[in-house]
Amino acid sequence: MSDGDRLDPEQRQTLRRRLEEVRQELRSLLDGNRGGTRPVSLDEPIGRISRIDALAQQKMAQASRGMQQRRLRLVEAALESMEAGEYGICRLCEEPIGIARLQARPETPFCLDCQQDREDERSNAPR
């Protein structure tokens, strides 16, 4: 990696602040949406359609919560890699991750090419 590929201290500090903001935002969201994932009681006196709607909303809330938890783990891992001096390096090819990609998604552990390769592998995997 050449010096031109490295993040400068100002970029690193800006990305650290962004990661910390995202972490706080995700923690707040996760704390606030716990109620939406509670089981729907079959004893509640609501109609069949309302119960189906409540179950659908519960599934959506669970999926959203799961995505938020995964993103929070990525954000925390990015902050740890920043502390270790490894932030901004793709975990697969070990090449620098572009600054534009880091600005858009500061928690990303992969460069754009490796991320695309991973998505291609998943879409081609037998189910």
HELIX and SHEET records of a PDB file:
HELIX    1   1 ASP A    3  ASP A    5  5                                   3    
HELIX    2   2 PRO A    9  GLY A   32  1                                  24    
HELIX    3   3 GLY A   35  THR A   37  5                                   3    
HELIX    4   4 ARG A   48  GLU A   83  1                                  36    
HELIX    5   5 ILE A   99  ALA A  104  1                                   6    
HELIX    6   6 LEU A  112  ASN A  124  1                                  13    
END                                                                             
